[in-house]
């Protein structure tokens, strides 16, 4: 049993063996149709619960689930869930992210009138959308210099989509019987942003995990091994401009660091232009959208993963990289310090600090033996603390039975 689980036990998270349960997970984004950390965590937790003998059904978009586009999921999923609850009769229905707010409301208030059993209603929220909205802002180095600005798509998110998600997030958290978060930092944000003060300390932590799914094979990567790797959707809060500025400093020192950027998004054109302006065309390669198999291949050839974000929940790619034996260089924000132990499994730096990020990368680059030691420490940490069966046991804590 890991030290992390002992801490949960001391905090009152006693694991109670349950009778086999029927559980319904509801999620808007699910692999392989979507490249989504949220969706993958749905499947990872489901795998852990099934391993412990519980029956888990997962409902998303498409055949048998919500019909229509992703943007209408909060509405269109409701009749699909009602039909599945009537057929499957789950003891627990768990929604993921703010998209499940109407599901929680309908099942809580209307289940008796619809002739449905009243399941326990859980909500697992990966982020606070109030905090994510705050993260749509210019990036600034420690000297105040602007490194990047949100694009039009991100500004629309800030002013139009984020308020709706905040409304749905508050509805979801307030009406759910149990609210879960992937990190203690995210739990505090959800309590602050979505819940009445009287419910302080009620959000439970069920960490993101890795290792419970079969990853499809990918073609061998043509890029020679020995590069820095960034993986994620290209948006302003991921802080990639900070990474490019740090890399430019390392270029000036002649370290020969190469960077692969796996991911796509609304900010890609601006990042490509910035890399060119910094003279990094030969050192940086934008790979575009990368599925799970290719990410696994890229991790195998990398020397370190870099996560320069200004806001996160608990990024899945950090766990995947640690499982692959890579050291992590990351911002000290959100739930990242709960996974990456500074000086042991990687290096944590202040967000938006170009100089600190450059020094952290240079330190790992100059000492391959230390980088390997931290990578192996990270691999052990994932095995001890971030596997599906561990998350499943934490999920079951307090479930009764």
Phi, psi and omega per residue, in radians:
X1 nan 2.352 -3.043
X2 -1.342 2.807 3.044
X3 -1.053 -0.639 -3.133
X4 -1.062 -0.721 -3.120
X5 -1.251 -0.584 3.064
X6 -1.102 -0.663 3.078
X7 -1.068 -0.746 3.107
X8 -1.083 -0.689 3.138
X9 -1.113 -0.743 3.136
X10 -1.125 -0.502 3.123
X11 -1.437 0.072 3.100
X12 1.784 0.165 -3.120
X13 -1.591 1.041 3.117
X14 -1.181 2.345 3.090
X15 -1.382 2.140 3.127
X16 -1.888 1.991 3.091
X17 -1.005 2.257 -3.065
X18 -1.891 2.689 2.925
X19 -1.149 2.776 3.115
X20 -0.983 2.243 -3.054
X21 -1.934 2.705 2.976
X22 -1.807 2.148 -3.029
X23 -2.245 2.363 3.069
X24 -2.011 2.103 3.040
X25 -1.740 2.395 -3.130
X26 -2.146 2.147 -3.082
X27 -2.565 2.493 -3.116
X28 -1.363 -0.596 -3.092
X29 -2.110 2.193 -3.126
X30 -2.422 2.351 2.998
X31 -1.151 2.712 0.012
X32 -1.530 -0.079 -3.121
X33 -1.112 -0.608 -3.132
X34 -2.079 2.430 2.951
X35 -1.549 1.754 -2.943
X36 -2.570 2.137 3.049
X37 -1.115 -0.666 3.102
X38 -1.062 -0.861 -3.132
X39 -1.064 -0.696 3.134
X40 -1.155 -0.638 3.116
X41 -1.159 -0.576 3.020
X42 -0.986 -0.843 -3.102
X43 -1.233 -0.611 3.108
X44 -1.128 -0.807 3.138
X45 -1.159 -0.678 3.076
X46 -1.045 -0.727 3.125
X47 -1.088 -0.730 3.124
X48 -1.120 -0.718 3.126
X49 -1.191 -0.682 3.092
X50 -1.111 -0.651 3.122
X51 -1.068 -0.506 3.129
X52 -1.584 0.117 3.001
X53 1.721 0.184 -3.131
X54 -1.697 2.714 -3.139
X55 -1.744 2.107 -3.073
X56 -2.162 2.186 2.970
X57 -1.865 2.487 -3.138
X58 -2.064 2.201 -3.115
X59 -2.055 2.210 3.134
X60 -2.316 -2.387 3.089
X61 -1.732 2.712 3.078
X62 1.790 -2.736 -3.059
X63 -1.006 2.190 -3.135
X64 1.433 -0.109 -3.113
X65 -2.174 -2.578 3.142
X66 -1.222 2.464 3.096
X67 -1.795 2.726 3.084
X68 1.637 -3.059 -3.038
X69 -1.274 2.841 -3.133
X70 -1.003 -0.657 -3.069
X71 -1.128 -0.442 -3.129
X72 -1.680 0.107 -3.083
X73 -0.931 -0.764 -3.120
X74 -0.954 -0.525 3.117
X75 -1.564 -0.855 -2.981
X76 -1.275 -0.334 -3.127
X77 -1.336 -0.368 -3.041
X78 -1.041 -0.917 3.122
X79 -1.100 -0.572 3.104
X80 -1.144 -0.686 3.112
X81 -1.197 -0.743 3.112
X82 -1.000 -0.780 3.129
X83 -1.113 -0.711 -3.114
X84 -1.244 -0.646 3.085
X85 -1.128 -0.699 3.115
X86 -1.125 -0.662 -3.081
X87 -1.429 -0.865 -2.987
X88 -1.531 -0.481 -3.129
X89 0.918 1.034 -3.117
X90 -1.234 2.619 3.029
X91 -1.444 -0.410 3.106
X92 -2.347 2.331 2.937
X93 -2.020 2.157 -3.135
X94 -2.051 2.189 3.054
X95 -1.750 2.738 -3.099
X96 -2.211 2.214 -3.071
X97 1.242 -3.127 -3.039
X98 -1.253 -0.255 -3.083
X99 -1.093 -0.270 -3.087
X100 -1.654 0.170 -3.061
X101 -1.013 -0.758 -3.120
X102 -1.241 -0.556 3.055
X103 -1.054 -0.818 -3.135
X104 -1.080 -0.770 -3.102
X105 -1.123 -0.809 -3.113
X106 -1.102 -0.810 -3.094
X107 -1.213 -0.558 -3.122
X108 -1.281 -0.738 -3.012
X109 -1.669 -0.564 -2.950
X110 -1.942 -0.095 -3.083
X111 -0.916 -0.807 -3.133
X112 -1.095 -0.627 -3.119
X113 -1.287 -0.400 3.117
X114 -1.610 0.036 -3.116
X115 1.243 0.530 -3.086
X116 -1.879 2.613 2.967
X117 -1.156 2.595 3.131
X118 -1.627 1.718 3.134
X119 -1.339 2.875 2.935
X120 -1.224 2.464 -3.062
X121 -1.966 1.996 3.093
X122 -1.880 2.618 3.036
X123 -2.320 2.113 3.070
X124 -1.836 1.949 -3.064
X125 -1.893 2.036 -3.068
X126 -1.326 -0.480 -3.134
X127 -2.537 2.870 2.867
X128 -1.640 2.131 3.139
X129 -1.227 -0.349 2.990
X130 -1.114 -0.752 3.135
X131 -1.221 -0.689 3.121
X132 -1.137 -0.639 3.078
X133 -1.096 -0.719 3.119
X134 -1.097 -0.474 -3.103
X135 -1.378 -0.104 3.053
X136 -1.519 1.543 -3.044
X137 -2.766 2.925 3.078
X138 -1.107 2.524 3.006
X139 -1.528 2.367 -3.120
X140 -2.291 2.375 3.032
X141 -1.256 3.002 -3.095
X142 -1.073 -0.411 3.111
X143 -1.535 0.099 3.115
X144 1.578 -0.085 -3.118
X145 -1.200 2.319 3.130
X146 -1.344 2.172 -3.121
X147 -1.723 -0.463 -3.120
X148 -2.941 2.719 3.139
X149 -2.245 2.644 3.082
X150 -1.090 2.530 3.068
X151 -1.527 -3.080 -3.069
X152 -1.084 -0.722 -3.139
X153 -1.091 -0.729 -3.133
X154 -1.218 -0.629 3.078
X155 -1.142 -0.650 3.077
X156 -1.131 -0.681 3.076
X157 -1.023 -0.792 -3.079
X158 -1.070 -0.739 -2.991
X159 -1.679 -0.320 -3.078
X160 -2.104 -0.990 -3.056
X161 -1.307 -0.734 -3.071
X162 -1.048 -0.765 3.099
X163 -1.022 -0.658 3.095
X164 -1.148 -0.757 3.131
X165 -1.142 -0.602 3.087
X166 -1.138 -0.752 3.100
X167 -1.056 -0.840 3.136
X168 -1.150 -0.649 3.122
X169 -1.107 -0.752 3.090
X170 -1.110 -0.722 3.094
X171 -1.073 -0.800 -3.128
X172 -1.051 -0.876 -3.067
X173 -1.165 -0.686 -3.064
X174 -1.264 -0.577 -3.063
X175 -1.676 -0.208 3.114
X176 -1.264 2.609 3.044
X177 -1.276 -0.568 -3.114
X178 -2.486 2.313 3.138
X179 -1.964 2.300 -3.101
X180 -2.113 2.672 3.103
X181 -2.493 2.719 -3.076
X182 -1.436 -0.147 -3.137
X183 -2.662 2.799 3.096
X184 -1.127 -0.631 3.121
X185 -1.103 -0.777 3.116
X186 -1.159 -0.652 3.100
X187 -1.030 -0.758 3.118
X188 -1.119 -0.695 3.122
X189 -1.102 -0.756 -3.126
X190 -1.135 -0.741 3.088
X191 -1.077 -0.744 -3.130
X192 -1.177 -0.734 -2.959
X193 -1.615 -0.422 -2.991
X194 -2.101 -0.392 -2.934
X195 -2.002 2.645 3.035
X196 -1.098 2.704 -3.093
X197 -1.018 -0.549 -3.103
X198 -1.145 -0.276 3.132
X199 -1.753 0.305 3.082
X200 -1.034 2.387 3.119
X201 1.436 0.155 -3.084
X202 -1.694 -0.253 -3.114
X203 -1.357 2.158 -3.107
X204 -1.551 2.651 3.130
X205 -1.792 2.123 2.954
X206 -2.170 1.822 -2.974
X207 -1.196 2.695 2.940
X208 -1.121 2.661 -3.044
X209 -2.483 2.984 3.101
X210 -2.530 2.810 3.044
X211 1.854 -0.032 -3.079
X212 -1.700 -0.027 -3.062
X213 -2.114 2.627 3.039
X214 -1.415 2.139 -3.131
X215 -1.637 2.197 -3.129
X216 -1.112 2.549 3.138
X217 -1.184 2.611 3.112
X218 -2.170 2.824 3.076
X219 -1.129 2.604 3.079
X220 -1.003 2.453 -3.137
X221 -1.332 2.318 -3.113
X222 -1.360 -0.401 -3.136
X223 -1.179 2.279 3.093
X224 -1.036 2.514 -3.119
X225 -1.158 2.857 3.105
X226 1.740 0.844 -3.085
X227 -2.268 2.804 2.902
X228 -1.341 2.621 -3.120
X229 -2.304 2.325 2.928
X230 -2.050 2.362 3.099
X231 -2.296 2.212 3.084
X232 2.789 2.929 3.067
X233 -1.211 2.388 -3.052
X234 -1.492 1.702 3.110
X235 -2.469 2.892 -2.967
X236 -1.075 -0.640 -3.066
X237 -1.231 -0.199 3.100
X238 -1.349 -0.227 2.995
X239 1.225 0.442 -3.064
X240 -1.151 -0.528 3.067
X241 -1.021 -0.647 3.100
X242 -1.097 -0.715 3.112
X243 -1.128 -0.734 3.115
X244 -1.098 -0.727 3.105
X245 -1.114 -0.702 3.098
X246 -1.115 -0.714 3.137
X247 -1.121 -0.655 3.107
X248 -1.064 -0.677 3.093
X249 -1.129 -0.679 3.124
X250 -1.211 -0.577 3.053
X251 -1.062 -0.727 3.138
X252 -1.107 -0.434 3.129
X253 -1.606 0.008 3.063
X254 1.210 0.536 -3.103
X255 -1.413 -0.247 3.096
X256 1.147 0.620 -3.135
X257 -1.388 2.282 3.050
X258 -1.849 2.581 -3.122
X259 -2.258 2.235 2.989
X260 -1.875 2.316 -3.135
X261 -2.005 1.890 -3.123
X262 -1.777 2.016 -3.137
X263 2.557 2.863 3.135
X264 -2.377 3.045 3.118
X265 2.707 -3.137 -3.017
X266 -1.137 -0.308 -3.056
X267 -1.740 0.047 -2.992
X268 -1.087 -0.804 -3.092
X269 -1.036 -0.730 3.130
X270 -1.126 -0.661 3.137
X271 -1.212 -0.723 3.093
X272 -1.078 -0.725 3.112
X273 -1.123 -0.686 -3.141
X274 -1.183 -0.691 3.102
X275 -1.062 -0.724 3.105
X276 -1.124 -0.764 -3.128
X277 -1.093 -0.530 3.127
X278 -1.511 0.015 -3.136
X279 1.274 0.568 -3.045
X280 -1.862 0.259 -3.070
X281 -0.998 -0.618 -3.125
X282 -1.418 -0.330 -3.052
X283 -1.740 -0.313 -3.045
X284 -2.114 2.352 3.073
X285 -2.206 2.164 3.068
X286 -1.589 2.060 -3.044
X287 -1.618 -0.312 -3.067
X288 1.379 -2.890 -3.082
X289 -1.006 2.314 -3.117
X290 -2.295 2.150 3.085
X291 -1.324 3.096 -3.052
X292 -1.057 -0.689 -3.123
X293 -1.135 -0.752 -3.139
X294 -1.200 -0.667 3.087
X295 -1.033 -0.744 3.104
X296 -1.033 -0.732 3.109
X297 -1.144 -0.734 3.132
X298 -1.116 -0.681 3.112
X299 -1.093 -0.642 -3.119
X300 -1.113 -0.476 -3.106
X301 -1.768 0.010 -3.060
X302 -1.543 2.774 3.025
X303 -1.696 -0.428 3.110
X304 -2.892 2.676 3.005
X305 -1.776 2.401 3.125
X306 -2.044 2.289 -3.126
X307 -2.255 1.564 -3.043
X308 -1.607 0.484 -2.998
X309 -1.121 2.735 2.971
X310 -1.748 -0.231 3.072
X311 -2.734 2.429 3.097
X312 -2.627 3.028 2.884
X313 -1.716 -1.583 2.916
X314 -2.424 1.698 -2.993
X315 -1.121 2.215 -3.124
X316 -1.084 -0.650 -3.060
X317 -1.093 -0.470 3.076
X318 -1.111 -0.775 3.108
X319 -1.126 -0.727 3.132
X320 -1.100 -0.715 3.128
X321 -1.177 -0.729 3.096
X322 -1.107 -0.696 3.091
X323 -1.091 -0.501 3.114
X324 -1.491 0.017 3.096
X325 1.467 0.428 3.141
X326 -1.708 2.465 2.949
X327 -1.287 2.725 -3.084
X328 -2.045 2.364 2.917
X329 -2.005 2.071 -2.981
X330 -2.578 2.785 3.021
X331 -1.231 2.551 3.094
X332 -1.501 1.284 -3.107
X333 -2.368 2.729 2.982
X334 0.898 -2.343 -3.078
X335 -1.507 0.011 -3.070
X336 -1.045 -0.782 3.141
X337 -1.132 -0.249 3.070
X338 -1.375 -0.234 3.129
X339 -1.923 -0.889 -3.095
X340 -1.577 2.069 3.119
X341 -1.618 2.016 -3.063
X342 -1.049 2.214 -3.140
X343 1.463 -0.153 -3.139
X344 -1.996 -0.920 3.130
X345 -1.971 0.004 3.135
X346 3.015 -2.850 -3.132
X347 -2.258 2.284 3.096
X348 -1.875 2.401 -3.107
X349 -2.290 2.776 3.053
X350 -1.110 2.500 3.084
X351 -1.118 2.567 3.075
X352 1.084 0.518 3.105
X353 -2.010 1.675 -3.052
X354 -1.077 -0.801 -3.086
X355 -1.084 -0.770 -3.123
X356 -1.149 -0.698 3.125
X357 -1.137 -0.742 3.123
X358 -1.077 -0.745 -3.132
X359 -1.170 -0.665 3.128
X360 -1.109 -0.776 3.117
X361 -1.138 -0.773 -3.132
X362 -1.055 -0.664 3.136
X363 -1.095 -0.761 3.096
X364 -1.192 -0.661 -3.123
X365 -1.133 -0.614 -3.086
X366 -1.421 -0.243 -3.059
X367 -2.322 1.339 -3.113
X368 -1.018 -0.582 -3.129
X369 -1.146 -0.732 3.109
X370 -1.177 -0.667 3.093
X371 -1.059 -0.727 3.117
X372 -1.164 -0.672 3.129
X373 -1.082 -0.763 3.134
X374 -1.178 -0.641 3.096
X375 -1.088 -0.747 3.123
X376 -1.184 -0.624 3.073
X377 -1.121 -0.657 3.091
X378 -1.146 -0.699 3.111
X379 -1.054 -0.756 3.131
X380 -1.142 -0.670 -3.126
X381 -1.114 -0.717 3.096
X382 -1.089 -0.772 -3.137
X383 -1.068 -0.624 -3.067
X384 -1.452 -0.512 -2.919
X385 -2.218 -0.304 -2.925
X386 -2.341 0.837 3.045
X387 -1.917 2.717 -3.033
X388 -0.970 -0.674 -3.108
X389 -1.149 -0.511 3.098
X390 -1.204 -0.822 3.104
X391 -1.078 -0.677 -3.127
X392 -1.111 -0.712 3.129
X393 -1.163 -0.695 3.070
X394 -1.143 -0.668 3.095
X395 -1.076 -0.697 -3.114
X396 -1.285 -0.382 -3.119
X397 -1.023 2.205 -3.120
X398 1.480 0.008 -3.118
X399 -1.383 -0.271 -3.111
X400 1.306 -2.871 3.101
X401 1.892 nan nan
